[in-house]
Structure formats: C-alpha cells, structure tokens
Amino acid sequence: MSTAAEHTRSESRRAAILEAAQTCFFQYGLERTRMEDIARLAHISRPALYEHFENKSAIFLALARSIITSQLQEAEVELQHSGPIWKRVISAFEAWSVKPLEMIAAAPHADDIIQAGSGLAADVYREGRENFCKRLSAALQDATRKGELNLKKAGLTATAAADLLVTASTGAKGDWKDTALYRKRIAGFIRVFAAATSPGE
C-alpha cells in the first residue's frame, strides 16, 4: 500500500473513531465510556484503537479540537457573507456558540461533557476562543473601513470589541441548558452594540 493510501486509510479510521467517541461520550458520559465501547462502535479492534489514541482523554481532546475547528470554519463563512455586519456577527455566534451548545444540551450526559470541556479541554477551548476573536475582530475592522459601523463612537478598537462580545456571550449562557434564552440574549446584546456603534450621530 502506498504512503498516500496509508495516510488516507489512517485519517478515515481516525474520523470513524472520533465519530464513535462523540456518540459514546454524549450517550454515556466521559467517565462511563470505555475504550472498547468506542472501538466496537468504530468497527475496529482495541489494539487498532490504541494505535491512534493512548486513552479516552486523548480521544476527548482530539474530538474537542475537531468540533472547535468545524465551529470556526462555519463562523468564518458566516462572517464572510454579504449583508449587514451585525447580522453576520449574530450568524457567526450561532455557528460558534449556540449550535454546539444545543448539541451538548440535548445529550443525556450533558453535564459530564460540559465539565470535561471546561477542565480537560480548557486549553483547546481557549485556543479556539482566541481564534474566533481574531476572525471577529477582522470582520469588525473591515466593516469599520467600509463605514458600516463606528467603533470609536463607543471608545473601542476592533480587537476590544471582539473580546467584549465573546466575553458577553460566555456570561450570557447562565442556565446553559436553556439555549433559546441564550440565543435571545446574544441577539439582544449585539443589538445594543449595533446601536452604540452606528455610523450616524
């Protein structure tokens, strides 16, 4: 088998493992999920599983990184769309924060996933947050150049505005299982930002 074919096969198996792991973690929780559960659902042997990951923690981190990468890509697409900047920002937060939270909240062991995410995968999330802030800042800076908003009016730079929006979205979670309320809060504080940074007097 060629090196390219081996790489493709390895990546395909890795994707199957992460998909199986997500199903197991969401259904049973991180603590109750066993490596053999993941291997069985991924249709591979335990030894084959250990060729890719040394333990459950490594799988969880890889899964968290994969999900966050996907969120960032979706958010970037929303920010690059045409249309009013604040409408695009709301859509970006929907992709980055609301939809993933809905997915987790619907899981039988959502509390376990949230706890593992804030502990085991804290560094992964922090990195993702920083990347999202950078993308958001770039979009706000571009909108400022085009005259769509006036950040100076609110005494903000694009970087500061992005950080403030992301920080506000974290605080807005409250009872994070009420995702409808979370979505409403995000739309609410973004409307406040829109009013405070409108290009008019």
Secondary structure, DSSP 8 states (H G I E B T S, - for coil): --HHHHHHHHHHHHHHHHHHHHHHHHHH-TTT--HHHHHHHHTS-HHHHHHH-SSHHHHHHHHHHHHHHHHHHHHHHHHHSSS-HHHHHHHHHIIIIIHHHHHHHTSTTHHHHHHHHHHTTHHHHHHHHHHHHHHHHHHHHHHHHTTS--GGGGT--HHHHHHHHHHHHHHTTSSTT-HHHHHHHHHHHHHHHHHHT-S--
